[in-house]
Amino acid sequence: MEIYTTEAEQVEALIKWWRDNGKAVIAGIVIGLGAIFGWREWQAHLTAEAIKASGSFQEMATKAKLGETKSAQELGESLINQSEDSAYATFAALTLARFAAADNRIADAKGYLEWILDQSDQAEFKHIARLRLARLMLAEGDIAEAEAAIDGVDAGEFRGAYEEIRGDILLAQGKPQEARSAYLQALNGTNPTASDRSILQLKLDDLGQSSTQATDEQ
């Protein structure tokens, strides 16, 4: 998978990947479990469940784009309850967390993100949920909890995003020099064309770090 440097890009990339490769994944599961349940019976069951989950998520996404938040939320809740093991349920939980945060229902937003951390076996989904959870904690002033949420995590391709939130935490702790170092690390881990580089540079500028200095130190 290509390296995507913003969470929004990563979510869209994961959804696109699933759309492109979901059938192959399903086929692999069918082959692996067919001998246990019977080829035809298991294939029919799995196909029906996958189609149902896919359809529910597409309908939810359409409702969300149209601004029909209540209907989208109901569809998302149903998807999570009925197809909790599917990638679509994870996508739904991410969307519902965003709705909840926008409505200032922080506890609900945290709940959806924690559900992903508990339920999903995909590292990418866990990273996105963990980063968003840490930001919510930090926004509420729970600095220690935010720090604990990202401490010791193997960031991988999400290194830039982790370093940015680490910088935000350090700044909230009154450690501007350490925050500056973290922001520079975030720049090093961010694609040169990514939109969030400008946000990182603004944070550095606020700390008295010029663009030239940032380039030299990288």
Secondary structure by P-SEA (a helix, b strand, c coil): ccccccaaaaaaaaaaaaaacaaaaaaaaaaaccccccaaaaaaaaaaaaaaaaaaaaaaaaaaaacaaaaaaaaaaaaaacccccaaaaaaaaaaaaaaaaacaaaaaaaaaaaaaaccccaaaaaaaaaaaaaaaaaacaaaaaaaaccccccccaaaaaaaaaaaaaaaaccaaaaaaaaaaaaaaccccccaaaaaaaaaaaacccaaaaaaac
